[in-house]
Amino acid sequence: MAMKPSSLSKPLLALFFLLLRKLAGRRHHHRSSSSRNNNNMAATTKPIPPPPPLDKLHGRTLVVDVEGWILRPPVSAFPYFMLVAVEAGGFLRGLLLLLLYPLLRLLGDGARARAMATVALVGLEEKEVARVGRAVLPKFFMEAAAAEGVAAVRAAARVVAGQRDVPEGPEVRSVGGVLAGLVDEEDAAEMAAKRIKVLFGGEVEAAAGKKDAVGLVGAASSSRVHYLFSPYYCKETFGVSESDARGWRPLPRDAYPRPLVFHDGRLAFAPTPPAALAMYTFLPFGLALVVFRVLAFSFLPYRVCFPVGALTGVHYRLVAGHTPAAGEEGEGRLYVCNHRTLLDPIIVAAALGKAVTAVTYSLSPVSEMIAPIRTARLTRDREQDRRNMAALLARGDLVVCPEGTTCREEFLLRFSPLFGELGAGVNPVALDTRVDMFYGTSTKPGAKWMDPFYFMMNPRPAYRVEFLPCVAPSRPAEIAGGDSSIGVANRVQRDLGKALGFELTGLTRKDKYMMLAGNEGVVPPAPAPNSNKPV
């Protein structure tokens, strides 16, 4: 598998499949030494020296044992199989994997991992597994990465992510785009050589000819190492002891090769066997909590819904801040907030203690139907949307989320300047959320209507609300030029970022959906919008 120079973010999907092959294929590959020598892929039993100083790796081709150098020990395959099983196959498939795990523990390492791969992968659509690898797994790999290992990778000119003592491992067969089973029809070493040639176009062979590559391996469970770390490819090979690896530090978020702005998936924790068991034990209680909390927010008066929610574990914090400015007589107030979940406008309404109208670019019909506040869908026609928002604001308070989509991490996306063209005072509202089990956002097609329910299913979901000082309205002459509305949007974004401690970005909704889902995230309009729905 391959990584771009000094970057770990792009090949995480390939790294996932590499780990599956590594952890599911722990068995010795019996080939004659003459055959190995003919292919220049001999394993080596030479003692491996300790890690080199980083300056010795600069400008070199680096061949890395992923398990030994990128991830902190102990490395277990179960959380990654469970993530794929739940996110791509559903909670029932994950439950099956969890229930079978005690029996699978009785098997040898290779047989156990292959059985887990079969339960987690077989029958799933190949594109859905790829989506999980692209949108879900990078977060968990980054959280499991070792700062010391990443520092070594960054020092190199180019990196090949290899495996230490697994010349052979299982491959997944797909039929009609559906994963159908594990096969071992080709020699894994030859397949690896083919992949390397395709990915690097002969760069590794060239490095081998120059004897310029450096190998980094982990604490070997045996004296064998993979052929990529043999003297044919690597001029030098260095190792790290188990005691040293145990002392490695987690990779800090500010040291990630690329900021982790977007990620997807429902699980907010690494599903180790104990954690997965706790989740499935909690699920029946979580479903009951969802029903109770949704009924409370939908039908109880705003003054009592949060105290009632607090009895079930909902943590709500209203930061003492600026009193929202009043609009002109007969007009409503314009509230502009960052977007954390679909519940944002409802939380703002509850904090204000009165009804508001929320405008959305794309909301599922189910979410519109069950919303306890009025909603109005925008058309993406700028002039028409401006007139519609002005009409709504003339009738009452209006809540706008100009990012256009939710962001889980501590970043603010680019603000659409449309709200700045209304000529009304802007009341910024800083929102933050915390979850401990499930994320209340998703880009998976057909699943967005469940977002509020997943947020409410958390044992202790948290919301923080802070009203910031009003931003003065733009003058009509400035609005016509357009520059003022952009300035207002940028100022509101800066104010919210400062209040929340979030980093500002120029990323958009389209960027998020193209990165995570491969589409622009447009939900088909509902047959009958409920913009006139009573509170």
C-alpha positions in Angstrom: 0.0 0.0 0.0 1.2 3.5 -0.6 1.3 6.9 1.0 2.0 10.3 -0.5 5.2 12.0 0.6 4.9 13.3 4.1 1.1 12.6 4.2 -0.9 10.1 6.0 -4.4 11.2 5.2 -5.0 10.1 1.6 -4.2 6.4 1.8 -6.3 5.5 5.0 -8.7 3.4 3.0 -5.8 1.4 1.6 -4.3 1.2 5.1 -7.6 -0.3 6.4 -7.5 -3.1 3.8 -3.8 -3.6 4.5 -4.6 -4.0 8.2 -7.4 -6.5 7.5 -5.0 -8.5 5.3 -2.3 -8.3 8.0 -4.4 -9.1 11.0 -6.4 -11.8 9.2 -3.4 -13.5 7.6 -1.0 -14.4 10.5 0.4 -17.6 9.1 3.7 -18.5 7.6 3.9 -18.7 3.8 5.7 -21.9 2.7 7.6 -21.3 -0.4 11.0 -22.8 -1.4 14.0 -20.5 -0.8 14.9 -20.8 -4.5 11.5 -19.4 -5.5 11.9 -16.5 -3.1 15.4 -15.8 -4.4 14.2 -15.8 -8.0 11.8 -13.0 -7.1 14.2 -11.1 -5.0 11.8 -11.3 -2.1 13.7 -13.2 0.5 12.8 -12.8 4.2 15.6 -11.9 6.5 16.5 -13.1 10.0 19.3 -10.5 10.5 19.1 -8.8 13.9 17.4 -5.4 13.5 19.1 -2.3 15.1 17.1 0.3 17.1 15.4 3.4 15.5 17.6 5.9 13.7 17.6 9.7 14.3 15.0 11.5 12.2 17.6 13.5 10.2 18.9 10.1 8.8 15.4 9.6 7.2 15.2 13.0 5.3 15.0 12.6 1.6 14.9 8.8 1.8 12.4 6.2 0.6 10.8 4.7 3.7 9.3 1.3 3.9 7.1 1.2 7.1 5.6 -1.7 9.0 2.1 -0.1 9.6 1.2 -2.1 12.8 4.7 -1.6 14.3 5.3 2.1 13.5 2.1 4.0 12.7 -0.4 2.6 15.2 0.1 2.5 19.0 0.1 -1.0 20.6 -1.9 -3.1 21.2 -3.4 -3.2 17.7 -6.6 -5.2 17.5 -8.6 -6.0 14.4 -12.0 -6.2 16.2 -12.8 -2.4 16.5 -12.2 -1.9 12.7 -14.3 -5.0 11.8 -17.0 -3.7 14.1 -16.9 -0.3 12.6 -17.4 -1.7 9.1 -20.1 -4.1 10.3 -22.1 -1.4 12.0 -21.6 1.5 9.6 -21.9 -0.5 6.4 -24.0 -3.4 7.5 -26.1 -2.1 10.4 -26.4 -2.8 14.1 -27.7 -6.3 13.7 -24.6 -7.4 11.8 -22.5 -5.7 14.5 -24.4 -7.6 17.1 -23.8 -10.9 15.3 -20.1 -10.2 15.3 -20.1 -9.3 19.0 -22.1 -12.4 19.9 -19.7 -14.7 17.9 -16.6 -13.0 19.3 -16.3 -15.2 22.5 -16.3 -18.3 20.2 -13.9 -16.8 17.8 -11.5 -16.2 20.6 -11.1 -20.0 20.8 -9.6 -20.0 17.2 -6.1 -19.2 16.3 -5.1 -15.6 15.3 -5.4 -16.2 11.6 -8.7 -18.2 11.7 -10.3 -15.8 14.1 -9.5 -12.7 12.0 -10.7 -14.4 8.8 -13.9 -15.4 10.5 -14.4 -11.8 11.7 -13.8 -10.6 8.2 -16.4 -13.0 6.8 -19.0 -11.8 9.3 -18.2 -8.1 8.9 -17.8 -8.0 5.1 -19.5 -10.7 3.2 -22.8 -9.6 1.6 -22.0 -5.9 1.8 -21.8 -3.6 -1.2 -18.3 -2.9 -2.2 -19.0 0.8 -2.7 -20.5 1.1 0.8 -17.4 -0.5 2.4 -15.3 1.9 0.4 -17.4 4.8 1.7 -16.9 3.7 5.3 -13.2 3.4 4.6 -13.1 6.9 3.2 -15.5 8.7 5.5 -15.4 6.9 8.9 -12.1 5.1 9.5 -9.6 8.0 9.1 -10.8 9.5 12.4 -10.1 6.3 14.3 -6.8 5.7 12.6 -5.6 9.2 13.5 -6.7 8.6 17.1 -4.7 5.4 17.2 -1.6 6.8 15.5 1.6 7.3 17.4 3.3 10.7 17.4 6.7 9.2 17.2 5.9 7.0 14.2 4.2 9.8 12.3 7.3 12.0 12.9 9.4 9.4 11.2 7.1 9.1 8.3 7.0 12.9 7.8 10.8 13.0 7.6 10.9 10.8 4.5 10.6 11.8 0.9 8.3 8.9 0.0 6.7 6.2 2.0 5.6 2.6 1.3 3.3 1.2 4.0 4.1 -2.5 4.3 3.5 -5.4 6.6 6.2 -7.1 8.7 5.7 -10.8 8.8 2.7 -11.6 6.6 3.8 -12.6 3.1 0.3 -13.9 2.5 -3.2 -12.9 3.6 -6.8 -13.1 2.4 -8.3 -11.2 -0.4 -12.0 -10.4 -0.8 -13.9 -11.5 -3.8 -16.7 -9.4 -5.1 -19.6 -10.5 -7.4 -21.7 -7.8 -9.0 -20.3 -5.1 -6.6 -21.1 -7.3 -3.5 -18.4 -8.8 -1.3 -18.9 -12.5 -1.6 -16.1 -14.1 0.4 -12.4 -14.5 1.1 -10.1 -16.1 -1.4 -6.4 -17.0 -1.6 -6.1 -17.8 -5.2 -3.0 -15.8 -5.9 0.3 -15.7 -4.1 0.1 -12.6 -1.8 3.7 -11.7 -2.4 3.2 -11.5 -6.1 0.0 -9.5 -5.6 1.8 -7.1 -3.3 4.5 -6.7 -6.0 1.9 -5.9 -8.6 0.2 -3.3 -6.3 3.5 -1.6 -5.6 4.4 -1.5 -9.3 1.0 0.0 -10.1 1.1 2.5 -7.2 4.7 3.7 -7.6 5.5 3.1 -11.2 8.8 1.5 -10.4 9.9 4.0 -7.8 10.5 1.3 -5.2 12.4 -0.8 -7.6 14.5 2.2 -8.5 15.2 2.9 -4.9 16.1 -0.8 -4.5 18.6 -0.5 -7.3 20.1 2.6 -5.6 20.0 0.9 -2.2 18.4 4.1 -0.9 15.3 2.8 1.0 15.1 2.5 4.8 12.9 0.0 6.5 11.1 0.6 9.9 9.7 -2.5 11.6 8.0 -3.0 14.9 8.7 -5.5 17.6 8.8 -8.8 15.7 6.8 -11.7 17.0 9.3 -13.9 15.2 12.6 -13.6 13.5 10.9 -13.3 10.0 10.3 -10.0 8.3 8.4 -9.2 5.1 10.4 -9.2 1.8 9.9 -5.4 1.5 12.3 -5.0 4.4 14.9 -7.4 2.9 18.3 -6.1 1.8 17.1 -6.1 -1.8 14.8 -3.2 -1.1 16.2 -1.6 2.1 19.7 -0.5 2.5 19.1 -0.4 6.3 16.2 -1.7 8.4 15.5 -0.4 12.0 13.2 -1.7 14.6 11.5 -0.6 17.8 11.2 -2.6 21.0 7.8 -3.5 22.6 8.7 -1.5 25.7 9.6 1.6 23.7 6.4 1.3 21.5 4.3 1.1 24.7 5.6 4.5 25.7 4.7 6.2 22.5 2.3 9.1 22.7 -1.0 9.6 20.9 -0.8 11.9 17.9 -2.1 15.4 19.0 -4.9 16.8 16.8 -2.8 19.8 15.9 -0.1 17.5 14.5 -2.4 15.6 12.1 -1.0 15.7 8.6 -4.3 17.3 7.5 -6.9 18.9 9.7 -9.7 16.4 10.4 -12.6 18.7 9.5 -15.0 16.1 8.1 -15.8 12.5 9.0 -18.9 10.4 9.0 -20.5 7.4 10.8 -22.7 7.0 13.8 -20.3 5.6 16.4 -18.5 8.3 18.4 -16.2 5.8 20.1 -13.8 3.0 19.2 -15.9 -0.2 19.5 -13.6 -2.5 21.4 -15.3 -5.6 22.7 -16.2 -4.1 26.2 -17.3 -0.8 24.6 -19.4 -2.6 22.0 -21.0 -4.7 24.7 -21.8 -1.6 26.7 -23.4 0.0 23.6 -25.7 -2.9 22.8 -26.7 -3.3 26.5 -27.6 0.4 26.5 -29.6 0.4 23.2 -33.0 -0.7 24.6 -32.7 2.0 27.2 -31.6 4.5 24.5 -34.6 3.8 22.4 -36.8 4.6 25.4 -34.9 7.8 26.1 -35.4 8.8 22.4 -39.2 8.5 22.7 -39.4 10.3 26.0 -37.0 13.1 25.0 -38.6 13.7 21.5 -42.1 13.9 23.2 -40.8 16.3 25.7 -39.2 18.7 23.2 -42.2 18.4 20.9 -45.1 18.9 23.2 -44.0 20.5 26.5 -43.6 24.2 26.9 -40.1 25.6 26.3 -39.7 26.5 30.0 -40.1 23.0 31.2 -38.7 20.8 28.3 -35.1 21.3 29.3 -35.6 20.6 33.0 -37.5 17.5 32.1 -34.7 16.6 29.6 -32.1 17.1 32.3 -33.8 14.4 34.3 -32.9 11.9 31.5 -29.3 13.1 31.2 -29.5 15.9 28.7 -27.0 18.6 29.6 -28.0 22.1 28.5 -26.0 25.2 29.2 -27.1 28.8 28.4 -24.1 31.1 28.7 -25.0 34.5 30.1 -24.4 36.8 27.3 -25.9 39.7 25.3 -29.6 40.1 25.3 -30.9 39.7 21.7 -31.6 43.0 20.0 -35.2 43.8 19.1 -36.3 44.3 15.6 -38.4 47.1 14.2 -42.0 47.2 15.3 -43.9 44.4 13.7 -40.7 42.6 12.6 -38.9 39.6 13.9 -35.3 39.1 14.9 -32.7 37.4 12.7 -30.7 34.8 14.6 -27.6 33.4 12.8 -25.9 30.4 14.3 -23.3 27.8 13.4 -24.6 24.4 12.5 -23.9 21.4 14.8 -27.1 19.2 14.4 -30.6 19.5 12.9 -31.8 20.4 16.4 -30.0 23.8 16.3 -33.1 25.9 15.5 -35.2 24.0 18.1 -32.5 24.6 20.8 -32.4 28.3 19.9 -36.2 28.5 20.1 -36.1 26.8 23.6 -33.4 29.2 24.7 -35.5 32.1 23.6 -38.6 30.6 25.1 -40.7 31.3 22.0 -41.4 30.1 18.5 -39.1 30.7 15.5 -39.0 29.8 11.9 -36.0 27.9 10.5 -34.9 28.1 6.9 -33.1 25.1 5.4 -31.4 24.3 2.0 -31.9 20.6 2.2 -34.1 18.8 4.8 -35.6 15.3 4.6 -39.4 15.2 4.3 -39.5 13.2 7.6 -37.5 15.8 9.4 -39.8 18.5 8.1 -42.9 16.5 9.2 -41.8 15.9 12.8 -40.2 19.3 13.4 -41.9 21.1 16.4 -41.2 24.5 14.8 -42.0 26.0 11.4 -39.6 25.2 8.6 -39.1 26.8 5.2 -37.1 25.3 2.4 -34.9 27.6 0.3 -34.8 27.1 -3.5 -31.1 27.9 -4.2 -32.4 30.8 -6.4 -30.6 33.6 -4.7 -33.1 36.4 -5.4 -36.1 34.3 -4.7 -34.6 33.0 -1.4 -33.8 36.6 -0.3 -37.4 37.6 -0.9 -38.8 34.6 0.9 -36.5 35.2 3.9 -37.4 38.8 4.1 -41.1 37.9 4.1 -40.6 35.3 6.8 -38.6 37.8 8.9 -41.4 40.4 8.5 -43.8 37.9 10.2 -41.6 36.7 13.1 -38.2 35.5 14.3 -36.0 33.7 11.9 -33.1 31.3 12.5 -30.5 30.8 9.8 -27.5 28.4 9.7 -25.5 29.9 6.9 -22.9 27.1 6.8 -25.5 25.1 4.9 -24.5 21.8 6.6 -23.3 20.5 10.0 -19.7 20.2 11.1 -18.8 17.9 14.0 -15.4 19.1 14.7 -14.2 22.5 16.0 -14.3 24.3 12.7 -16.6 26.8 11.0 -17.4 26.4 7.3 -17.8 29.3 5.0 -20.9 31.4 5.7 -23.3 32.2 2.9 -23.7 36.0 2.8 -27.4 35.8 1.9 -28.6 36.7 5.4 -26.5 39.9 5.2 -28.7 41.1 2.3 -31.8 41.3 4.4 -30.9 44.6 5.9 -31.7 43.4 9.4 -29.7 43.4 12.5 -28.0 40.0 13.0 -28.0 38.2 16.4 -25.2 35.7 16.3 -25.8 32.5 18.3 -22.8 30.3 19.2 -23.7 26.6 19.5 -21.6 23.7 20.6 -22.5 20.0 21.2 -21.0 17.0 22.9 -21.9 13.3 22.4 -20.5 10.2 24.1 -21.9 7.3 22.0 -23.6 8.3 18.8 -23.2 11.2 16.3 -26.4 13.0 15.4 -25.3 13.8 11.8 -24.7 11.7 8.7 -24.2 12.0 5.0 -25.4 8.5 4.3 -28.2 8.6 1.7 -31.6 7.7 3.3 -30.3 8.1 6.9 -30.4 11.8 7.5 -34.0 11.7 8.9 -32.6 9.7 11.8 -30.1 12.3 12.8 -32.1 13.9 15.7 -33.0 10.5 17.1 -29.3 9.4 17.2 -28.4 12.6 19.0 -31.2 12.0 21.6 -30.1 8.4 22.0 -26.8 9.4 23.7 -26.7 8.8 27.4 -25.6 12.3 28.1 -25.9 14.6 25.1 -24.9 18.2 25.7 -25.7 21.6 24.1 -24.1 24.9 24.8 -25.9 28.1 23.7 -24.4 31.7 23.8 -26.1 34.8 22.4 -23.5 37.3 21.1 -23.8 41.1 20.6 -26.0 42.2 17.7 -24.2 43.0 14.4 -25.5 46.2 12.9 -27.6 45.9 9.7 -26.1 46.9 6.3 -27.2 50.1 4.6 -29.3 49.6 1.5 -26.7 51.2 -0.8 -24.1 48.8 0.5 -26.4 45.8 0.1 -26.8 46.6 -3.7 -23.1 46.3 -4.1 -22.9 42.9 -2.4 -19.6 43.6 -0.7 -21.3 44.6 2.6 -23.2 41.3 2.9 -20.0 39.3 2.5 -18.4 41.5 5.1 -21.3 40.9 7.5 -21.0 37.1 6.9 -17.3 37.1 7.6 -17.7 39.2 10.7 -20.4 36.9 12.1 -18.2 33.9 11.3 -15.2 35.5 13.1 -17.3 36.4 16.2 -18.7 32.9 16.4 -15.3 31.4 15.9 -13.8 33.6 18.7 -16.6 32.8 21.1 -16.4 29.0 20.5 -12.7 28.7 20.0 -13.3 27.2 16.6 -11.0 27.5 13.5 -12.4 29.3 10.5 -12.3 27.6 7.1 -13.5 28.4 3.5 -15.0 24.9 3.0 -18.6 24.5 1.9 -21.4 22.0 2.0 -20.4 20.8 -1.4 -16.9 20.1 -0.2 -18.1 18.1 2.7 -20.5 15.9 0.7 -18.1 15.4 -2.2 -15.5 14.3 0.2 -17.6 12.0 2.4 -20.5 10.8 0.2 -19.4 11.5 -3.4 -22.4 13.7 -4.1 -23.6 17.3 -3.5 -25.9 16.3 -0.7 -29.2 17.6 -2.2 -32.3 16.1 -0.7 -35.3 15.9 -3.0 -38.0 18.4 -1.9 -41.0 17.2 0.1 -44.3 16.9 -1.7 -45.9 19.5 0.5 -43.7 21.9 2.4 -44.8 22.8 5.9 -43.8 26.4 6.0 -47.2 27.3 7.4 -47.1 24.5 10.0 -48.4 25.7 13.4 -46.2 25.5 16.5 
